[in-house]
Amino acid sequence: MTEIQDADTPATEAGQAGQAQSSVSTVHRLRSVLAIRPFRRLWLVTYLCSVGDWLSLLALTGLVSAMMKSYEWQSFALPLVVLTQLLPGILFAPIGGVLADKFDRRKVMVICDVLRGSLFISIALIGSPIWLFVANFLVGCCAMLWIPAKESAVPNLLRRPDQVESANQLGLVMTYGISTISGFGLYSLISGIPAYLNLQGGNLEFNIATIAVVINGLLYFTSAVLVATRLPELSGRVVSTRKREDEDKPGFVAMLREGLRFAGRTPLVRGLLIGMIGAFAAAGVVIGTAKNYALSLLGGASTFGLLFVAVFIGLAAGMATAPRLAQRLAYNRLFGVTIVLAGISLALVALAPHLWIALLMVALVGACAGVAFLTGLTIVGSQVQDDMRGRTVALIQTLLKVVLFGASGGAPLLLTLLQKRQVSVFGQPMEVDASRPVMLGGAVIAIVLGLVAYRQMDDRREEPVLSSLFAAIRGRRHTKGMLIAVEGDTREDTSVQARRLAAALRAEGLDVLLAADPEHDERRLRTMLSSAELAGVRAQALVAAAVRADVVERQVRPALDNGSVVVMERYVDSPLAHFTATSSLEHQELEGLVDWATGRLRPDLTILLDRPGADAKGIGPEHHWRVQRLLSEMAAADPDRYVVVEAEGDADEVSDRVRSAVLPLMAGRKRAVPQAAV
């Protein structure tokens, strides 16, 4: 069921039911993604590699500490390990993007995993601190080649573009949640083995770290085997319609230049990168000033720890709520808005006079950052074409390393220059720590670049952003009306049930528009274009998109703006399923065409008529099975927007089922309809 409310009325029973089922819907979305076998296997590979990443952080730090006898060198162990893995991102991320777009991504991942495993084994065998840092640097280089290949391949494993967000959620949970706990827990287990076995003798710390490094290498070898033998789908590509099939791929340097030009001339990607710069700069400032800021709150190590806990709680909350916000505010708008809100929240952190206010604002910064980060990844996965996706991911990785490194390193320098200052407030002296103005500067950068990103990416400038944002926060649509789509395999079912549903809603006192029959207009338009049927599948798809664009512009949007309920049969899903089942066109191509034609207007509620038998005229059993399977997959991917109704039986029985499913959801809208419309 979906949450349906009128913009001018209190929460209805349907809205309360939607809120009660929101967590269930999230579970369904995640399960529908995990039900895809190739993605599930890649998720396991992500787990192995992420455990290896976290385990290597502790294992290499312990190994450096055991090798170096000097106290000063031991104190620099962790920073040096982090630094040698951070530098490759600056140098090799662009190269990884080109490799991901030019070569077989599965082979790139296998080679990188084999190299990483071999490098970790060599660290244990050679036992030299110099080679440890060199090998760690090379491991970081391999990671910068592996990440773009993996991230750019994920959307190709999914069934629908709208599953990208759920896939990103699962990936982030695995990388920064489950794998972190597993990696740290595995190191603790390895460290405890000598005590369990009462082993003595030798350099115990060195032996423990060596064992951890060897296990780390074996994890990467396992990942390489899984990718090579169990994930052939990673080699699949979505061929861009803008490139000729016989066109040879350009050279390495040319592809690198092409990627930079693509980012520069594409407003969506340009805005995404600008927003990322603002977000990473603010994050770097926070990292560089966190310790001093904790002291300015008259706290110590415990305050420092609480601030980081608040940030991660906010991040988790933001990533969890991002899908619901995205249902009501377009991704392209949501990204820039949340970066601006993160900047405003950071400014409030800088001005916070008390620890608890600071913790609340820091959690809000984390929540906005979580929404922005997940939204940005979703935009790359769902809106950037496949042959440019690897280079776009690599650019983001490069910006992350460069900006984060520069901001986190530059912030302490600013603290040294500014020092603490005495200011007078209402005649009273007050000491201001340097961390606060530096944080304010980071907040200003985030706000300004977030606004620039918003202007670059906003494709709905005619709609006021503030009213859209408030509607999203309240959980309501910006428009007053409501769009109900009736989808199914056969036109006989959808046509009859759409008319009957519209009549039932009018009988309940609602102002209802039954939108024009798209297939009737398609036949009329084909007759106008040619006396013969259009033979080309692409031509037929263009005609279908043109008809829906006309209906949406002339009938649907004006009716929604006036607060009417619009009932439309075969709006988007049924044509998508039929074209996908009968042609070689990629589903993503068709979805992009439909999104452009309708302005990404999606129904508030979709009635899916599920008929297991193939008894309609002209519909063969095999074609019917394919179409029905695709429609069922669409419903499973977004269960809070669909109501599946069994279509077996006569028209009256099906109509009763549809009416029973829909009318309870409309109870709260009756009070909002003007009397003249009844």
N, C-alpha and C positions, 0 to 999 in steps of 0.2 A: 504494500500500500504506500501511497505517497502522502506527504504532508501538504494539505491544501487549506489555505486561509485566504480571506479577503483582506486587502490592504487597510481597510477602514473599520474592521470589526475585531473584537477580541478573539483569542485563540479558540478555535472550534474543537469539537470532539475529534474530528479527523486530524487536526493539527496535533492534539495531545497523543493520539494513537501513533502518528508519524514519529513524534519525539520518542515515544516508548519503544518504537521498533528501529530507531536509527542505528543503535549498536548492532542489532540483528542484521540490518541491511549492510553495514560495513563488513560484518563477518561473511555474508553471502558474496560480496564483491571480492573479498580476499580469497575466499574458497574458489570462486570461479576462475581466478587467475592461477591459483595453485593446482587447479584441475588440469591445466595445460602441461602435459608431460615435459616438453623441452624446457619450459620456463622453470618447472620444479627442479629439474636436474641442474639448470644453471644456478638456481638459488642454492643448491647444495655446494656447487663449485664456489660460489661467493662466500659461503660459510667457511669452507676450507681455507681459502686464500685470506679471508679477513682474520680468522684465528691465527694464521701464520703471521700476518702483519702485526697484530697485537702481541703475540708471543715473541716475535723478534725484537720488539721494543724493550721488553724486559730481559730477554736472553742476552742480547748484545750489550746492554748496559751492564748486566752482571759480569759478562766476559771481559769488558773493558776494565771494570773495577778490579777484577781478579788479576788481570795482566799488569795493570799499572800499580806500582807500589807507592807512588807519590800521592799524598792527600789532595793536592791541587788538581792533579789529573783525574782522580776519582770523582771530585766534585763537578768536573766538566763532562763526565761520562754520558749522562742523559742528553745534555744540549748538543754534544758532538754527534751522537747517534741520530738525533732528530734532524740536525742540520744537514748531515750527509744524505739523508733521505728526502729533504726538502729541496735541495739544490737541483736535482734532476728535473723537477717539474718546471723549472724556469728554462732549462735547456732542451729537454726532450719531449715535452708534451705536444708541441706543434708537429714534430716528426711522427709521434704516435697517431695523431689525427689523420695525417696523410696515409700512413700505412693501413689504418682502419678503413679508409675509403678506397684505396687502390688495390689491396690484396685480400685474400681470403681471411676473414676475421678469425675463423677457427684455427687456422694454421698460425696466425700471429699469436693467439693466446697460448697455444700448445708450446711454441718455441720459447715464449717469455716465461712460462711456468717451468719448463725444463731448465732454462738458464738460472732462474731464481733458486730452484732446488739445488742445482750444482754449485752455485756460489755459496749457499749456506753450508753445504757439506765441506767445501774447500776451506771455509773459515775454521771449522772444527779441526780439519786435518793440518792446516798450515800453522795455526796458533800464533800468528803475528798480529800485533795491534795495528800496524800500518796496513796490512792486507785486510784486516777487519773493516777499516774505514773505506778502503778502496772498493772492497766487495759490497759493502752496504750501499755505497754510491751507485754501483752498477745494478744492484737490486732495485734501487729507486728508479733507475733508468728503465729497467724492464717493466716496472709497475706503470710508468708513464706511457709505455707502449701498449700494455695490457688493458688499462682502464678504458680508453676510447673505443677499442675493439669490442669490449664487453658491453659498454653502455649503449653504443650505437646499434648493436645487434638485438637488444632486448625488445624493442617495438616490433621487430619482424617475427618474433615468436608468439605474439599475442593475436587474439582473434579480432579484436576491435581497438580502434585508437583510444576510446574512452577507458580502456583497461590500463593504459600507461601509468596513470596516477596511482592505481592500486599496486601495480608492479613496483613503482618507485617507493611506495610506502613499505612494502615488504623488503625491498633491498636495503633501505635505510635502517629498518628495524634489525635486519640481520647484521649489517656492517657495524652499527654503533650500539647495538643492544646485545643480542644473543652472542655474537662473536666476541665482543669485548669481555663479557662475563666468562665465556668459555676459554679465551686465551689467558686471562689472568688466573682463572681457576686451574688451568692445565699447568701453568708455571708453578703455582703453589703446590700442586700435586707432585710435580717433579722435584721440587725443593724438599718435600717431605719424605721422599723415598729413602734417602740415607738414614734418616732417623727411625723410620719404620723397620728397616733391616739391620739397624745398629752397625752400619758401615763406618769404619774409621780409616784414617790414613790419607796422605796426599792432600792436595789443595781442594777442599770440599766444594768451595764456592765455584772454583774453576770447573770441576767435574760436573756440577749441576748445570752450569751455563752451557757447557759443551753438549750435554745430553739434550738440552732444550733446543740448541741450534740444529742438531742433527734431526730431531723430530720435526722442526720447522721445515727443513729441506724435504723431508718425506711427505709433508702435507702438500707442498707444491708439486712434487712428482705425482701424487695421487690426483691432484687437480688436472694435471696435464693428461693423464691416462683417461679420466672421465670425459674431458673435452674432446679428445681424439677419437674415442670409441663410442660414446653415448650421446654426443650432441652434433650430429651432422647438420642439423637445422641452422646452426650458427653460420654456415657458409652461404645460406640463402640471401638473396638480395631482392629489393623492390626496384624494378627498373624505372628510372625517371622518364616520363613521356617527353620531356624537353630535349632528350639526347637521342640521336639516331642510333639504331641498334648496331649499325656497322661502324660507328665512330670509335676510333681507338682512344684509350685513356691517355691523357697527357702525362708528361714526365713528372718526376717527383717535385722539382722546384716549381713547375707550372701549376701543379695541384696546390702547393702551398700558397702561391700568389692568388690562385682562384679562390681558395678558402678565405683569405683576408679580404678580397674584393667582395665576396658574397656577404661577409659580415658587415662590410662598410656600406653596401648599397641596399641591404635588406632592412627596412625599419624594424621589423620584429626582432631580428637577431641583434641589430645595433642597439636597440633599447634594452634587450636582455643583458648584453655585455656591460652597458653603462650602469644598469641597475646593480649588477654583480659587483662592479668596481666599488660603488657606494657601500654595498653591504659588507664586502670584505675589508674595506678601509675602516669602517666603524668597528668591525670585529677585531681587527688588529689593534686599534686604539684601546679597546677594552682589555685585550690580553696584556698590552704593554703597561697599562695603568692600574690593573686590578689590585695589585699588592698595595700600592700607595693609597688607592681609594679605600681599601679595607681599613687601613690605619687612620684615614681621615674620619672614619665612622667610629673611632675610638675602639676598634676591635683588633684582633690579631689573627692568628692562623685559623681559628674557628670561624671568624667572620668571612675570611677569604674562602673557606670551604663552603660556607652557606651560600655565598654569592654564586659559586659554580654550580651548586645543587639547584639553585633557583633557575639558572640559565637552562640547564638540561631538562628540568621539569617543564619549563616554558617551551623548549624545542619539541618535546614529546607531545605536549598539548596542541601546539600549532600544527604539527604534522598530522595529528589525529583529526583536527577540525577542518583542515584545508579542503577535503573533498566536499563537505557540506557547504562551505562558503563558495566553492567553485560552481556549485549547482545554481547559485543565484547571482553570481558576479563573474563575468567572463575572465578566463585566465589572463588574457592580455591586460586587463584592467587591474585584476587582483594583485599581480606581481608588483607593479609600481606603487600601488596604494599601500601594500604591506611594508615596503621598504621605507616609504615616507613615515608611516606609523612607527616603525622601528626607530627611525631617527628621532621622532618626537619623544618616544619613550626613553631613549638614551639621554636626551636633554633633561628630562625629568629625573633620571638617575643622577645626573651631574648636580642637580639642584636639591636632591633629597637631603633633608636635615637629620633623618633618623634611620636606623638600620632596617626597621620593618617596612618603611616606605620604600627604601632602596631595594629590598628583596622583592617587593611587589612589582616595582617598575622593571627590575632586571628580569623577572619572570615574563613580563609583558614584552620586553625586547626579545627574549628567546622565542616566545610564541609567534611574534611577527616574523622573526627570522626563519622559523620552521615552516610557516606558510609560504614565505617567499622562496625558500630553497626548494621545497617540494613542487611548487608551481613552476619554477624555472626549469626543473628537470622534466616536468610533464610537457611543457611547451616544446622543449628540444625533442622529446621523444615522439610527440604527436603532430607537430606542425613544421618541423624541419625535415626536408626531403632526405631520403635514405643516403644518396650519394654525397651529401654534404654534412651528414650528422656527425660522423667521426671527427671531422675538423672543428665543428662547433663545440663538441664536448672537449676537445683538446684545448681550444681557446679559453674555455671556462676554467679548465684545470690550470692553465698557465696563469690566468689572472688571479686565481685563488692563491697560488704559490707566491707570485710576484708581489701582489698588493698586500697580502697577509704578512709576508716577510718584511716588506718595507714599512708598513704601518706599525707592526709590533716592535720593529727595531727603532723606528723614528720616534715613537711615543716616549720611551725613556730619555732620549736626548732632549726632547721638549721639556720633560719634567726637570731635567738638570738645569736647563736655561731659565725656566720660569721660577723655580723654587717656591717656597711658601710665601704668601704675601699677607700683610696686614691691611685690611680695609675698614673703613668706618661706615657703619649702618645706623642711621638715626643717632649719630653722635657716639655710638658704642663701637669699640674696636672689635674686629672679628678676623680670625685667621682663616685664610682660604688656601687649601692645599692645591698644588699645581695640577693634580690629577683631574680636578673638576673643570677648569677651562679647557684642558686638552680633550676631555670627553665631550664638552660642548662643541669643540671644533669638529670632532668626528661625527657628532649628531648633525651638524650643519651640512657636512659633506654628504651624509646619507640622505638627508631631506632634499637637497638640491639635485643630486643625481637620480634619486627616486622620482622626482617630478619630471626630469628630462626623460627618463625611461618610460614613464607613464604617457607622456606626450608622443613619444615615438611609437609606442605599441598600441595605443588606444584606437580601436577600429569602430568605436561607437560614440563619436564626439558629440553627436546630437543629443545624447542622453546625459543629464547632469550626473556627475560621478558621486556627489555627496548623497543625493537621494537614492542612488543605486546601492551605495555602500550601507546606508542606514537600513534599507530594505533587506540587504543580505544579512546584516547583523540580527535583524528581527526575525529572519527566516521567512521573508515574504518576497514575492516577485515585485519588480518595479511597476509592471503593468497591473491594472486593476482586474483585467479579465482572466480567463482561464481557457487553455487549449487542451481539448481531449481528442486524441487520435484513436481511430478504430483500425486495427491492423489484422491481417490474416492472409492465408494462402490464396483464397479465391475471392474474386470480386463479388460473386453472388452473396457470400456471407457478409462482407464488410459493408456493401451498399444497403442491404436490408437492415442490418443492426445499427448502422449510423443513423438512418432515418428514424427508426423506432426509438433510439436513445434520445435524439433531439426532441421528439414528440413527448417522451416521458419527462424530460427536464422542463419543457414548456408547461406541462401539466402541473409541475411542482412550483410554478410561479417564477421561473428564471427567464431572463432575456437570452435567447439562444440563437446563434447563427449556424445553419447547416451549410458549410463551405461547399463550393462547387466541386463536382465530381472531376478529379484530375484526369482520369483516363478518358472521359468524354472529351475534354478539352485537348488531350493529346491526339486523339483521332482527328478532331477538327483541324488542329494545327498541321498534322501530317498531310491532310487533304489539301490544305492551302499551299504547302510547300511542294507537293508532288502528287500526281494522280496515282502513283504506285507507293507501296509500303517502303519505308526507309529500310534498306538492307543492312547498313552498317550498325553495329552495336553501339559505337560511340555516338553516332548520329541520334539513335533512339534515346540514349542516356541524356544527350543535350536537350532534346525535345522535352523529355520528362522533367528535367531541371528547369527549363524555361517556363513550363506550365506552372510548376509549383512556385517559382519566383513571382509570377504574375498573380496567382491566387493569394499568396502571402501578402504582397504589397497592396493589392486592391481591396481584399476582403478581410483577411485574418488580422493583420496588425491594427487597422482602424477599429475593428470590433473589439479587440482586446483592450485598446486604449479607452474605449467607451465603457468598459466594464462588463462586456458580454461574455457568455460562455460559447466557445466555438467548438463545434463537433466536425471533424474532418476524417474521411475515410482514406486509407492508403496514403498517408501523409509522407512518410520517409522510409520507414522500416520495410514495408512490403516491396516497394520498388527496388530498394537496395538488395534485399534477399533474392528477388527474381533475377536481376541483372547479374549478381554474383554467381548464382546457380547455373545460368545459361550461357555465360561468356567467360572469356579468359581475362577480363578486366580485373585488376586488383581491387579488393574491397576498399583500401585506403584511398585510391583514386576516386572511386564513386562517392565515398563519404566526404572527401574534400569538395567535390562538385556540388553535392547537396548542401553542405555547410555554406558555401558561397551563395548559392541560389536563395536559400532561406534566411540568410543573415544569422546563422546558427540559432535560429528560433527552434527550441525543442518543446514538445508537449509537456504540460504539467502531469498529465496522466495518459497512459497508453493502454487501451483495451486490446489484448492479444487473443484472438479467437483461435483456439487450439483444436483442430480437427484431425484426429489420427487417420481417418480414412481418406482415400483419394477418389472421391466420387464426383468431382466437378468436371464439367465438360471441357475437354481439351487439356486436362492436366494429367500427365502420366504419373504412375506411382513413384518412379525414381526422382523425377523433378519435384514432385510434391514433398517427398521425404527430405530432399536437400533444402528446399525453401523452409519447410517447417523446422528443420534442425537449426538453420541460421536464425530464424525468428526466436526460437527457444534460447539460443545462445545470447542474443541481444537482451532478452528479458532476464536471463541469469546474471548478466554483467551489470545490470542496473535494476535490482529488484524493487527498490523503493519508488520507482516511477512506473512500474508495470502492474497490471492486474490481468492474470491469465484466466480466461473463461473457457470452459469446455464447450465446443461448438457442435457436439454430437446431438442429434435429435432434430425436431422440426423448428421452424423459425420462432414460434411462440415460446417454446421451452428455452431456447438460447436467449431470447429477449428478456425473459424473466430473470435468468442468471445475470445478465449484464446489468439490468436495472437494480437487482439486489446488491450488486457489487459497487455500483456508482452512487446511488441515491444517498446512502448514509454519509458519504463523503461531502455531499453538497448541502447538508443541513445548515451550516453556518453562513451560506451565501444567500439564502432566501431573504434575510432581513435587509441585505444591502441593495436589492434590486428596487429601482423606483417603481411607484405604483403604476405609472403610465406604461411601463414595459410588461406588466403582468397581464 
